[in-house]
């Protein structure tokens, strides 16, 4: 369920559980398994606030040793839905509310783009399988996390003398 029917919510808070296959958000290359979440929809007249958390597992490749690994992620979602269209000002400093506000024209709101962007923004620029990953030998390409190679042993011995 990635589309929310706003008119189905009464004033007050309601909980909404979501479960989305990564293919529906076009994130199957970076997400393993379903994206799950719990959202709280708080309606106050024409203003609807959606807060909650999504959980998913990223499929990553270590930037040092090139091994594939999975990383569980939990990310918060916060949106304020308002009816109407956004007013455009010449120049103005944006507030936190401006950044979280989405203007809607009808009763159906598709939360998919928000979840998609949250997932893609959570992918690290330089993913590491572990903090102290030793990487690959620059000469033979051996994964140094599995043990030293002859090149690293020679380099270590030459530094001692």
Secondary structure, DSSP 8 states (H G I E B T S, - for coil): --EEEGGG--SEEEEEEEEE-HHHHT-TTTEEEEEEEEEEEEEETTEEEEEEEEEEEEEEE-TTT--EEEEEEEEEEEEEEEES-----SS----HHHHHEEEESSSEEE-HHHHHHHHHHTS-TT--SSTT---B-TTT--BGGG---HHHHHHHHHHH-
